[in-house]
Amino acid sequence: MQYVALLRGVNVGGGNKVVMADLRALADGLGWCCVRSYLASGNLLFEAGGAPDALAGALRTAMVAQMGVDVPVLVLEADGVRNSLGRCPYDPDDPRQVHVAYLFDDPAPDCELFETFREPGDGLHVEGRIAWLHTPGGFGRSKLADRFARLLGADLTARNLRTVGTLCEMLDAGAGA
């Protein structure tokens, strides 16, 4: 089965350095197949047997043991990533204006916080353990960006819509390969 592992907080601001070639080799060592990475921010595509939580735990444990890096890891089935792209309720001018948050736990959105810090055009939509944040003024300039986890009331890892789209293209290219 195809999976995507999303690592939170690697290679950001000089911390939690992980060389993607080393991460791919580590995943190969776990017996995973067709391992590929995208960008240096912790996006790993692979094929393996097992439950997503068990795969995430195995990767995190191996990273601590072999790299000395302990970061949250979320493993999603390929169809879940594809669905997060297809179900996006926004049609932005630039796909970097929408961030998809993949939540580690059930959300408890703080609507008051959203209303306090939103800019005109900002939008938030939550379905299960996925949320989309539309920031047409730019995610980096949004007052919601650094409050994203607090806004949703759950730990998360987020990717912009362009990155999610590329991950889906990579999944489709690797399907049946």
Rosetta silent file (secondary structure, phi, psi, omega in degrees, C-alpha in Angstrom):
SEQUENCE: MQYVALLRGVNVGGGNKVVMADLRALADGLGWCCVRSYLASGNLLFEAGGAPDALAGALRTAMVAQMGVDVPVLVLEADGVRNSLGRCPYDPDDPRQVHVAYLFDDPAPDCELFETFREPGDGLHVEGRIAWLHTPGGFGRSKLADRFARLLGADLTARNLRTVGTLCEMLDAGAGA
SCORE:     score description
SCORE:     0.000 S_00000001
   1 L     0.000  143.965  178.816    0.000    0.000    0.000 S_00000001
   2 E   -83.717  139.587  178.421    1.191    3.541   -0.765 S_00000001
   3 E  -136.112  161.779  170.402    1.778    5.941    2.117 S_00000001
   4 E  -126.523  127.372  173.297    3.019    9.443    2.757 S_00000001
   5 E  -101.953  127.220  177.560    4.990   10.239    5.901 S_00000001
   6 E  -112.292  117.837  179.683    4.892   13.876    6.953 S_00000001
   7 E   -97.584  134.098 -178.446    7.565   14.898    9.415 S_00000001
   8 L   -96.478  125.436  170.179    6.916   18.028   11.454 S_00000001
   9 L    81.642   26.774  174.751    9.682   20.529   12.002 S_00000001
  10 L   -95.508  144.411  176.397   12.657   19.097   10.130 S_00000001
  11 L    55.063   37.005  178.336   15.202   21.377    8.479 S_00000001
  12 E  -115.090  124.440  177.411   13.390   24.479    9.705 S_00000001
  13 L    60.822   28.565  177.560   15.393   27.379   11.086 S_00000001
  14 L    81.980    0.172 -178.621   18.569   25.330   11.279 S_00000001
  15 E  -105.234  162.871  177.535   17.117   22.768   13.684 S_00000001
  16 L    48.574   54.356 -178.354   16.342   19.061   13.412 S_00000001
  17 L   -68.255  127.203  177.438   18.607   18.605   10.414 S_00000001
  18 L  -137.018  119.102  175.427   17.722   15.561    8.350 S_00000001
  19 L   -79.348  126.416 -174.782   19.399   14.799    5.043 S_00000001
  20 H   -61.964  -34.612  176.984   16.712   13.386    2.759 S_00000001
  21 H   -62.592  -38.471  177.699   19.080   10.775    1.279 S_00000001
  22 H   -68.735  -37.166  178.021   19.718    9.531    4.832 S_00000001
  23 H   -65.688  -42.080  177.980   15.990    9.490    5.560 S_00000001
  24 H   -63.070  -41.633  178.679   15.320    7.466    2.412 S_00000001
  25 H   -64.199  -39.324  178.044   18.083    5.015    3.381 S_00000001
  26 H   -62.345  -44.685  178.528   16.618    4.711    6.869 S_00000001
  27 H   -64.072  -39.985  175.042   13.172    3.940    5.392 S_00000001
  28 H   -58.212  -40.945  179.306   14.739    1.379    3.054 S_00000001
  29 H   -64.596  -22.755  176.061   16.293   -0.197    6.148 S_00000001
  30 L   -81.164   -3.511  179.877   12.824   -0.555    7.648 S_00000001
  31 L    90.513   11.342  178.683   11.925   -2.705    4.651 S_00000001
  32 L   -79.225  151.308 -176.287    9.834   -0.069    2.926 S_00000001
  33 E  -111.878  160.642  173.458    9.745   -0.047   -0.871 S_00000001
  34 E    50.270   43.068 -176.090    9.756    2.635   -3.569 S_00000001
  35 E   -76.036  127.142  177.460   10.918    5.254   -1.075 S_00000001
  36 E  -137.752  153.115  175.721   10.998    8.810   -2.422 S_00000001
  37 E  -123.624  159.684  176.746   11.234   12.207   -0.795 S_00000001
  38 E  -135.335  126.631 -176.062   10.039   15.627   -1.829 S_00000001
  39 L    59.055  174.782 -178.512   11.720   18.814   -0.669 S_00000001
  40 L   -96.752   10.769 -174.345   13.869   18.906    2.444 S_00000001
  41 L   -96.771   14.827  173.076   10.936   19.583    4.747 S_00000001
  42 L    89.241   53.474  174.770   10.101   15.969    5.539 S_00000001
  43 E  -119.486  115.528 -175.345    7.809   14.511    2.895 S_00000001
  44 E  -125.612  127.346  176.497    8.409   10.816    2.321 S_00000001
  45 E  -108.828  140.853 -177.665    6.474    8.567   -0.060 S_00000001
  46 E  -163.573  169.546  173.434    6.761    4.800    0.225 S_00000001
  47 E  -119.788  137.369 -179.449    5.068    1.435   -0.026 S_00000001
  48 L  -164.900  167.610  171.229    4.789   -0.878    2.957 S_00000001
  49 L  -102.230  151.495  177.978    2.480   -3.171    4.842 S_00000001
  50 L   124.364  169.587 -179.911    1.119   -2.196    8.213 S_00000001
  51 L   -83.629  146.061 -178.987   -1.035    0.351    9.960 S_00000001
  52 H   -52.998  -44.171 -179.053   -0.207    4.046    9.590 S_00000001
  53 H   -63.657  -39.205  178.604    0.343    4.579   13.335 S_00000001
  54 H   -67.012  -39.748  178.372    2.740    1.617   13.532 S_00000001
  55 H   -65.345  -41.711  178.028    4.663    2.856   10.496 S_00000001
  56 H   -62.149  -43.839  179.046    4.901    6.363   11.989 S_00000001
  57 H   -63.457  -40.361  179.167    6.161    4.929   15.272 S_00000001
  58 H   -64.761  -41.998  179.974    8.764    2.783   13.510 S_00000001
  59 H   -66.892  -44.959 -179.673   10.078    5.740   11.514 S_00000001
  60 H   -62.090  -44.872  179.424   10.219    8.038   14.534 S_00000001
  61 H   -61.556  -43.842  179.684   12.001    5.414   16.651 S_00000001
  62 H   -66.030  -37.767  178.182   14.534    4.729   13.884 S_00000001
  63 H   -63.978  -41.555  178.211   15.167    8.454   13.383 S_00000001
  64 H   -63.670  -47.343 -176.535   15.907    8.906   17.083 S_00000001
  65 H   -66.711  -41.016 -172.175   18.185    5.855   17.165 S_00000001
  66 H   -99.854  -23.038 -176.406   20.077    6.513   13.936 S_00000001
  67 H  -119.095  -14.624 -176.347   19.918   10.296   13.498 S_00000001
  68 L    71.162   21.926 -178.891   19.348   11.643   16.980 S_00000001
  69 L  -115.602  124.081  179.392   16.311   13.552   15.694 S_00000001
  70 L  -118.841  102.478  178.666   12.972   13.249   17.477 S_00000001
  71 L  -130.570  152.774  175.759   10.113   14.894   15.589 S_00000001
  72 L   -62.733  140.019  179.673    6.434   14.053   15.268 S_00000001
  73 E  -126.929  131.194  175.895    5.675   11.804   12.300 S_00000001
  74 E  -120.471  124.716  177.488    2.288   11.350   10.696 S_00000001
  75 E  -107.987  128.673 -178.717    1.771    8.564    8.157 S_00000001
  76 E  -121.855  144.313  172.381   -1.226    8.839    5.850 S_00000001
  77 E   -67.056  147.505 -176.912   -2.591    6.456    3.268 S_00000001
  78 H   -54.559  -41.865 -178.774   -2.120    7.770   -0.257 S_00000001
  79 H   -63.787  -31.278  176.928   -5.869    8.062   -0.833 S_00000001
  80 H   -65.416  -38.576  177.743   -6.185   10.285    2.234 S_00000001
  81 H   -69.102  -44.799  177.330   -3.657   12.717    0.783 S_00000001
  82 H   -57.837  -43.852 -179.463   -5.372   12.633   -2.602 S_00000001
  83 H   -64.195  -35.192 -179.998   -8.739   13.291   -0.923 S_00000001
  84 H   -65.731  -29.094  176.185   -7.344   16.262    0.990 S_00000001
  85 H   -76.965  -48.151 -176.770   -6.441   17.833   -2.345 S_00000001
  86 H   -67.745  -27.491 -177.753   -9.712   16.949   -4.064 S_00000001
  87 L   -93.901    3.185 -179.466  -11.896   18.076   -1.161 S_00000001
  88 L   -56.816  125.023 -177.191  -10.212   21.465   -0.742 S_00000001
  89 L   -82.704    0.077 -177.172  -13.061   23.978   -0.453 S_00000001
  90 L  -114.076  151.045  176.232  -10.953   26.861   -1.786 S_00000001
  91 L  -124.934   78.632 -172.670   -9.844   27.778   -5.288 S_00000001
  92 L   -75.155  156.808  173.207   -6.944   30.150   -4.608 S_00000001
  93 L   -63.438  -34.390 -178.762   -5.157   32.336   -7.139 S_00000001
  94 L  -131.843  125.944 -177.150   -1.925   30.774   -5.863 S_00000001
  95 H   -63.408  -12.723  176.189   -1.866   27.264   -4.306 S_00000001
  96 H   -78.501   -5.422  179.025    0.554   28.557   -1.658 S_00000001
  97 H   -83.849   -9.343  177.477   -2.349   30.591   -0.246 S_00000001
  98 E  -119.690  129.367  174.563   -4.009   27.457    1.149 S_00000001
  99 E  -112.413  133.467  177.195   -2.389   25.257    3.760 S_00000001
 100 E   -98.476  122.198  178.045   -3.677   21.782    4.480 S_00000001
 101 E  -100.832  126.431  174.749   -3.258   20.789    8.115 S_00000001
 102 E  -102.799  118.511 -170.301   -3.075   17.093    8.905 S_00000001
 103 E   -94.822  140.916  177.767   -4.006   16.691   12.559 S_00000001
 104 L   -79.373  -21.406 -178.760   -2.530   14.228   15.020 S_00000001
 105 L  -139.310  173.102  176.036   -5.723   14.327   17.124 S_00000001
 106 L   -64.836  140.226 -177.452   -9.355   15.331   16.783 S_00000001
 107 L   -80.383  158.770  171.507   -9.700   19.103   16.403 S_00000001
 108 L  -139.120   75.403 -173.456  -11.381   21.567   18.720 S_00000001
 109 L   -57.559  140.583  178.611  -11.439   24.726   16.577 S_00000001
 110 L  -103.117   91.863 -176.660  -11.319   28.072   18.368 S_00000001
 111 H   -64.888  -33.530  178.632  -13.695   30.211   16.305 S_00000001
 112 H   -65.087  -43.024  177.134  -13.153   33.246   18.516 S_00000001
 113 H   -61.464  -42.494  178.337   -9.393   33.105   17.909 S_00000001
 114 H   -59.704  -48.333 -178.529  -10.038   32.814   14.180 S_00000001
 115 H   -64.308  -33.930 -179.162  -12.322   35.858   14.176 S_00000001
 116 H   -66.636  -40.077 -171.461   -9.827   37.858   16.255 S_00000001
 117 H  -109.322   -0.608 -178.160   -6.866   37.350   13.909 S_00000001
 118 L   -71.447  149.611  173.469   -8.418   36.797   10.486 S_00000001
 119 L  -105.930  162.227  177.094   -7.821   39.174    7.623 S_00000001
 120 L   -53.784  132.354  179.352  -10.368   39.873    4.874 S_00000001
 121 L    91.398  -15.899  178.913  -10.694   36.801    2.662 S_00000001
 122 L   -64.333  145.640  178.297   -9.186   34.367    5.190 S_00000001
 123 E  -144.287  150.050  177.240  -11.060   31.104    5.539 S_00000001
 124 E  -135.116  129.406  177.936  -10.885   27.986    7.686 S_00000001
 125 E  -134.373  130.916 -177.056  -12.619   24.697    6.908 S_00000001
 126 E  -122.934  130.636  173.241  -12.300   21.568    9.048 S_00000001
 127 E  -134.555  110.140 -179.860  -13.340   18.003    8.118 S_00000001
 128 L    60.823 -126.553 -179.109  -12.342   15.291   10.530 S_00000001
 129 L  -100.950   29.285  175.216   -8.585   15.416   11.052 S_00000001
 130 E  -130.534  139.184  176.625   -7.929   17.665    8.057 S_00000001
 131 E  -137.118  147.229  177.350   -8.231   21.436    7.931 S_00000001
 132 E  -117.851  128.838  176.666   -7.689   23.962    5.172 S_00000001
 133 E  -115.883  117.412  179.997   -6.570   27.496    5.970 S_00000001
 134 E   -99.456  120.459  179.831   -6.955   30.015    3.146 S_00000001
 135 L  -129.078   82.990 -176.117   -4.769   33.109    3.555 S_00000001
 136 L   -62.872  -19.890  176.724   -4.974   35.147    0.339 S_00000001
 137 L   -82.597   -2.996 -179.929   -2.735   37.825    1.876 S_00000001
 138 L   109.381  129.864 -178.574    0.032   35.245    2.303 S_00000001
 139 L   -62.814  -42.335 -178.255    0.572   32.555    4.932 S_00000001
 140 L   -65.280  -25.184  179.083    3.826   34.114    6.140 S_00000001
 141 L   -95.461  -11.015 -176.773    2.094   37.437    6.772 S_00000001
 142 L   -72.035  136.281  174.576   -1.029   35.932    8.313 S_00000001
 143 L   -73.488  -11.287  178.228   -1.544   36.370   12.040 S_00000001
 144 L   -83.841  -24.812 -173.211   -3.218   32.955   11.943 S_00000001
 145 H   -57.828  -49.603 -177.570   -0.123   31.115   10.706 S_00000001
 146 H   -79.877   -0.216  176.937    1.786   31.041   13.988 S_00000001
 147 H  -114.515   13.912 -171.490   -1.443   30.210   15.824 S_00000001
 148 H   -57.369  -49.758 -179.250   -2.495   27.385   13.498 S_00000001
 149 H   -64.821  -42.182  178.963   -2.232   24.554   16.048 S_00000001
 150 H   -65.134  -38.414  178.975   -3.891   26.646   18.763 S_00000001
 151 H   -59.534  -38.006 -177.383   -6.585   27.676   16.295 S_00000001
 152 H   -94.041  -11.630  179.108   -7.404   24.018   15.629 S_00000001
 153 L    67.524   29.553 -179.729   -6.857   22.782   19.185 S_00000001
 154 L  -158.469  149.558  172.555   -4.641   19.909   17.996 S_00000001
 155 L   -65.419  148.442 -175.154   -1.064   19.194   17.024 S_00000001
 156 E  -153.018  166.969  164.491   -0.618   19.254   13.278 S_00000001
 157 E  -132.930  137.463 -172.759    1.735   19.281   10.374 S_00000001
 158 E  -125.289  150.320  176.020    0.810   21.447    7.415 S_00000001
 159 E  -137.005  146.409  176.777    1.699   21.660    3.744 S_00000001
 160 E   -75.220  163.915 -174.891    0.627   24.214    1.179 S_00000001
 161 H   -62.031  -32.545  177.900   -1.685   23.122   -1.599 S_00000001
 162 H   -64.418  -43.635  178.553    1.120   23.213   -4.169 S_00000001
 163 H   -64.305  -43.603  178.441    3.159   20.730   -2.116 S_00000001
 164 H   -60.900  -41.224  177.995    0.111   18.477   -1.603 S_00000001
 165 H   -61.455  -42.221  178.493   -0.523   18.598   -5.355 S_00000001
 166 H   -66.421  -40.882  176.753    3.055   17.573   -6.093 S_00000001
 167 H   -59.770  -40.856  178.445    2.856   14.739   -3.565 S_00000001
 168 H   -64.966  -41.144  176.414   -0.296   13.500   -5.321 S_00000001
 169 H   -60.924  -42.707  179.163    1.423   13.666   -8.712 S_00000001
 170 H   -64.887  -40.652  176.842    4.322   11.652   -7.285 S_00000001
 171 H   -60.960  -45.714 -179.502    1.918    9.109   -5.800 S_00000001
 172 H   -64.564  -38.045  178.654    0.127    8.745   -9.123 S_00000001
 173 H   -67.228  -30.588 -178.411    3.431    8.379  -10.997 S_00000001
 174 H   -90.557   -9.319 -178.879    4.522    5.677   -8.566 S_00000001
 175 L   -63.720  123.628  177.597    1.221    3.770   -8.559 S_00000001
 176 L    76.068    4.204 -179.399    1.770    0.325   -9.924 S_00000001
 177 L   -77.360    0.000    0.000    5.448    1.033  -10.593 S_00000001
